[in-house]
Amino acid sequence: MDLTGLTAVELGRKIQAKEVTVLDAVRAVLDQIKKSEEKVNAYVTVDEAGALKRAEEVQKKIDAGELKGPLAGVPAAIKDNMCTEGLLTTCSSKILGNFVPTYTSEAVKNLEAAGAVIIGKANMDEFAMGSTTETSAYGETKNPWNTEHVPGGSSGGSCAAVAAEECIFALGSDTGGSIRQPSSFCGVTGIKPTYGTVSRYGLIAYGSSLDQIGPVAKDVTDCATILEVISSHDTKDSTSVKREDLDFTSALLDDVKGMKIGIPRDYLGEGLDPEVKDAVLKAAKVLEEKGAVVEEFDLSLAEYAIPAYYVIASAEASSNLARFDGIKYGYRTEEYEGLHNMYKKTRSEGFGPEVKRRIMLGSFVLSSGYYDAYYLKALRTKALIKQAFDRAFETYDVILGPAAPTTAPKLGESLADPIKMYLGDIYTISVNLAGLPGISVPCGTDKKGLPIGLQLIGDCFQEKKIIRAAYSFEQSRSYQRCPLAEM
């Protein structure tokens, strides 16, 4: 039986029905990692011994009737910026190369309580800063569809691991599209929930007002199921929201009759690859044929999203990353003269160029004389972008568009031009600025055989609408396994 080709829900059912054991599932995934990891580099750490031990523990609980949930015994990867007690957590940075947390992030604890088995920690752009997973201190991750191309970022390791079937599902984090864009590039499904739905406790922060944890999986059913498990109100996170309705799987209905879907004209203009545009508009046509009302509209301020995002995210990053100083934990330079020299050398040696660039940009926009001109103006722009979405959602249930302007670029192309890399986030960033939920679903491939992702955006706390629309579209096409997984 090909266990790695199953979805999380399918595998969970087989485990509950005693058709396969948890150990079978974990071994199948570990075998797949041994087969393809050298080509993909999706992981920073693979915890083989820990996963096998955990598999036996979970199996005993399933046999005793203590674990009956859909994810019990299902192997998962965790992005390497979520703390895991006793397991190396590096943020793909040299500065945290020896950091083993003493506690586990809340989202991962929720997964473990549901019986999921953590296989290891997925590679990522260093401190989630990048759109290609090429800024990792532990080597670039490659796209399983074509290893000459990037998997996207910053959750590129999580998405590549799911596509290459080196795990059954994964957790990623999304600050400006870091779940949705790599999901699009790797031909998998990823959800960024409404800000505050999933606890950020134990997530090593990049931009605290933007970061949100979410699931990456083979289909919408899996994503809705995982989101249900990881969502919770957490008093340890001051931004956590107490939500009554977390029954996301109830929205898995093939029914969009009467649903109003808006396509922003701004999303279909200059810079959008014709093949991506064609695939996205064909997906819109599928939903229209199923009874949805689809129309184009003007979503203003889209062009201001990128400058506002990079000012706010860099400002928050410079503040959040000040704690990595070589004193409390992590890397410390070997030779130094005095405290200030130790700080400088530790940070110079420990951080990569993209992280340094954003720290410097953030420090600049927060500095005296520039705070009002840049940071406060960006915050005002953020508020205006939220208002523009509020107006749109007065008319539409869901906003539809591309997840990225192109398919996955070749390795090395984006890093040569950071501005071009930043512009690649044009369709995803606004969602984080406004705290909205968004989902990326595969909707085709280009002439090179690289996946294209459809993005659906909902109003705050309206995940069910985007899940319903995504699920309904998904019924029109079957999941495409990447060539590497089929080998």
N, C-alpha and C positions, 0 to 999 in steps of 0.2 A: 504493500500500500504506500502511495506517495504522500506521506504526511505533511511535508513542507509546502505542498501545493494547495493544501486546505486553508480555508479562512479560519480565523480564531473561533468563531461560533461553531463552524462545522467540526473542528478538532475537539472543542469543548464537549460537544454532543457525543462524539465517539468515545471520549474518555469516560463520560458519565454512564454511557451504555456498556462500558467494559469491553468495547471492541479493541481498544488500544490502552496501554498504560501510559502514565505520565513519563516514565523512564523511556518508553519507546519514542515519545514525542521529543523529549529533550535530546536523546541520542541522534535522532534524525536531523535536528537542527545543528547540533555540534558537528555531525558528519558533513553537512552542507557547508558549514563555515570552513572546515578543513579543505574542502574541495575548491571553494571559490574566493576565500578571503584574501589570498595572495594577489588576486587580480583586482579586487574591489577596495580593500582596506577600509571596511565599514566600521571596524571596532578599534577602540583604544585598548580596552581590556576585555578578554573573554574569561569568565569565571567558571571554567569547566567543572572543577571539583565542587564548588559551591552550588552550581546548578544541579548536578547529579544528586548531591545530598538533599537539596531542597525538593527534588522530584520525589524521592522516597518519602519524605515527610508529608508532602501534599497528597500522595497516593494513599497513605494511611488514613488521612482525614477524609478523603473521598470515600474510601471503603467503609469508614465508620459513620458515614452520612452527615459529617460535619460541614463539608464543602459541596454545595450543590449548584453554585453559580456558573454562568456560561464561560467564564475565563479560568476556572479551576484547572490547573495542570498545563495551561497554555504558555509556551516559552515566549518571552518578550525581551526586547532591547531597550535600554534607557539612555537617552542623550546624556553625554558626559558632563553636563552642567547641573545635574540633580544629585544631591548628596545621597550616598548609600552607605550606611554604617558598615565599617570594616572592609569596604571595597573602594579601591583607588578612584578618585574623582578629580579630573585634571582640568576640565574646561578646554581640553586640547591645547594647554599652554605649558611651557617649560616652568613657569613660576609656580604652578601647582602640581608639578611632576611627582611629588612625594606625598601629596595630601590624601590622607585616609580619614574620612569624616567619622565622628562619634555618634552621629544620628542620621536618620533617613528622612528625606523630603516627604511631605504629606501625601502627594499624589502617588508616589511609589509605595508608601505604606498602605494606601487604599487598594492598590493593585495586589500587594502581597496578602492583604486580608481577604481578597477575593480568590486567592489561591494561584495567582500567576507565578511563573518561575522566571526569575531574572537571569538571563544568559550572560549579559555583559553590558559594557558602557560604549555607546556608539560615538564614533568620531564626529567632529563638528568644526566649524570655523572657530578660531581661537576666541574665547569669551563671546561666542555667537556673533562676532563682528566679521561679516563677509556674506557673500551670496553664492559661493561656489564650493565650500569646504576645501579650499586650497590654502587657507591661512593656518591650518592646524600644525602644531609643532611636531605631530606624529605622522606626518605625511598626508598627501592629498587623498581624498576618497574619489573613486572613479565611478562613473555611471554604468550600472550593470547592462544597460541596453547597448552601450558602445563605450568601451573603456578608454577611448581617446577623448571622451567628453566629460564635463563636470556633472555631478549629481544635483547641483544647486546647493543652497545653504540658507541659514547656517545648520539646519538639521539634516544635512546631506547624508551623514552616516546612518541615521535612523531610517531615512527613506530608501537609501541604497540597500540596507540590510533587509527591509521588507521586500523590495523588488527582487533581490537576489535570493530570497527565501532563506536568509541566514537568521531569521527569526520569524515568528508568525505575525507579530505586530510590534509596534514601538511607540515610545513617548518622545515627542519633540517639544521644543519651545518656539514661540512665534513672537518676535519683537517688531518686525516690519514685513512679515511674509515668510518667515523662516520655516514654517511647516508647509504652507501652501505652494510656494515656488518650487522647492525640491520635490514635493509630491507630484507637481506637474511635470518636472523634468524626468522623474523616475517612473512615471506611469502608475502611481499608487494614489490612494485617497487620504487626505489629511484635513482635520478640522482645527481651526483656531476658535475656541469658544468666546463668549462675551467676557470681557475683562472682569475678574473677580469670581468667576464660576468655579475655577480650579485653584486651590490654594497655591501660593507661590513660596510657602515655607519650605526652605531647603533647596530652592532654585537659586543658583548663584547668579546674582543680578547683573544685567547689562543696562537696560533702561527700565527702571522700576515701574513707571507709569504706563509702560507699553507691553512688557513681558507677559506672556500667558502660555501655560502648558496645554498641550493637546495631543490627541492620538493620531498615529499613522498606521494604515492597514490596507488590506487588499480591496475592501469594498465599504460601502456606506453603512451596511448592517453592523460590521465590526466596529467602525468608528463610533456609531451611536451607542453601541453596547459598552465600549471602553469608556466613553465620555460619561456615561451613567455611573460607572464604577469609580472614576477618579474625581468626580465633582463632589464637593462637600463644603459646608461652612466650617471655617477653621479660625478659632480665636487667636491662634499664633500669627495669623496674617491679617494685618489691619485693613487690607484692601479686599478681603474675602467677603463675598455677598451671601446672605442667607436666602436661598431660593427654595420655594415650596415645590415647584414643578421641575423635577429632574428626570422625568420618565421619557427620555429621548427616543427609546425604541418604539414607543407608541406612534411615532411619526413615520415609521417605515411603511408607507402606503403608496401604492402606484396610482395616485389620484391627484392631478393638478387642475382639475376642472374649475374654471373661474378664478384661478390664482393669477394675480397681476404681476407680470415680470417686466422690469425696466432695464433697458440696455443704454448706458451713458454714451452719447455720441463722442464724448471726449476720449473714451476708451478705444474707439475704432479708427482713430486718426493716424497722424504721422508716427512712425517708429514701430508700428505693429506689423509683424511679419504676415504677408498675405495668406500663407498656409494656416497660420494660427487663427487669423480672422475668419477664414473660410470654415475651419473646424468648429469654432465657437458659434458662428451664425447657424451652422447646420444643427448644432445641439439645441439652439434656441428654437429652431424649426420643429425639432422632435417634441419639445415641450408644448409648442403651439398646437401641433397636431393632436396632442393628448388633452387639449382643452384649455390650456393656459392662454391668457391674453398677454401678448408680447409686443412691446413698443419701445421705440427709442426716445430718449429725453436728454436734456442738458443738465449735467451735474457740474455745477460751477466749482471753481477753486482747485480742480484736480492738479493743475500745474504747480500749485504752491505746496502740495503735500510733501514732495521730496525735500526741498530746502527746510521746511518746518520740522520734518521728521529728523533730519540729520543734525540740526541744531539742538533739538530737545534730547535725542538719544545720546549724542556725544556729550552733552552737558551732564546728563545723568550717569553716563559711563565714567567720566572723569572723576565724579564724586564717588561712585560705587567701587572703582578700582583703586582708590587711595588706600584701601585697607591692605593691599598686597605690598608689604614693605620689607619682608625678610625677617621681621621680628617675631610675629605670632605663630606663623605656620608657612609652609611652602618653601620655595627655593630661597637660598641666601648666597650671595657672592662669596667666594673663598678668600679673596684678598681685598682688604679695604683699610682706610685710615680714618677712623672716627665715624660717628653715627651718620652724618649727612652723606659722606662718601659711600657708606654702606647702602643707604637708601637708593642713591643714584645708580650705583653699579648693579645692585640687585634688580631694579626695575628696568634698567637698560639691557641687561642680559636676559632677564626673564620674560619680557614682553616682546612679541613680534611686531613688524613694521605697521600692520593695519591697526593693531590695538594702540600703538604709540600715536599714530596719526589721529585717531579719534579722541584719545586723552588730550592731546594738544589742542585740537579743535574745541573740545568741550571746555577746557580750562580757559581758552581765549574768550568764548562767548559768555562765560560766567564772570570774566574779570571786570574790574572797575572801569567804567567808561563804555563798555560794550554790552553789559548786561541788558540795559533797556533797548539798545539798538537791535540786538539779535535775539536773546533768550525770551524776553517779554513779548517781543513781536511774534516770535514763533508760537508762544503759548496762545496769543490772541488769534493767530491763524488756525491753530488747532481747534479753538472754540468755534470759529467760522465754518470749518470743515464739518464739524459735528452738526452744526445748524443746517448745512446744505444736505446732509444725509437725513436729518429729521424731516426736512421738507419733502425729500424724495419718498420717504417711507409713509408719508401721509397719503400718497397715491399708490405706491407699489408694495407688494408683499416681499418681493425678492429682487435684488439687483444682480444682473448677469453680465459677465465679461470674461476676458482672459485672465489666467493666473500670472502669466508672464508674457512679455512682448514677443519673445522668440522661443524656440526649443533650446535645449542645453547647448551652450557654446563649447568650443574645444578647450581642453586644459591649457592654461597659460594665457588665453586671449583676454580674459577679464582683468586679471591682476595687473596687466600692462597698462590698463587705463581705469583707475579707480572710479572716475566720474561715470564712465560707461557702466561699470558694475552697479553703482548707486542708482542709475537711471533704470536698471533692470527691475527695480522694486516698485515701479510707478503704479501698478494695479493693486498692490497688496498693502502698501504703507498706510493709506487713508483709513483702512479698516482698524488698524491699531491705534491711530490717532483718535478715532471716534469710539474706541472700545467695543466695536461690533463683532459679531460672529461671522466667520467665513469658512467655506469649504472648497477644496479643489478636487475635482473628479476627472479621471481620464476621459478624453473625448475624441481621440484619434491619434494618428502619427503623421509626421511630415515625410517628404520623399526620401529622406535619409533613414527613415524607420525610427525616428526619435519621438517619444510621447509628447502630446499636447494636453494641457489641463484646462478645464472649464472651471471658472470661479463663480460661486454663488454667495451673495452677501445678504445678511438679514439685519433687521433692527435689533437693538439691545434685547437680550433675553428671548429672542425669537429663533433659537437654534432649530426648533421643530419645523419651521417653514423651510429653511434651507436643506434640512435633512430630507424632508418630504420631496422637495423639488429634485434634489440630487438622486434620491432613491428611484424616483419615477423615471428620470433620464437614464439611470444606470440599467434599468430593465430593458432598454432598447439595444444594449450591446453587452457582450460577455467580457469577462476580465481577460486581458492579454498578458500572458506570462512573458517575461523578458527572455531573450535567447540564452543568457547565462544560466538561468534557473532551469531551463529545459534540457540542458546538456547532461 
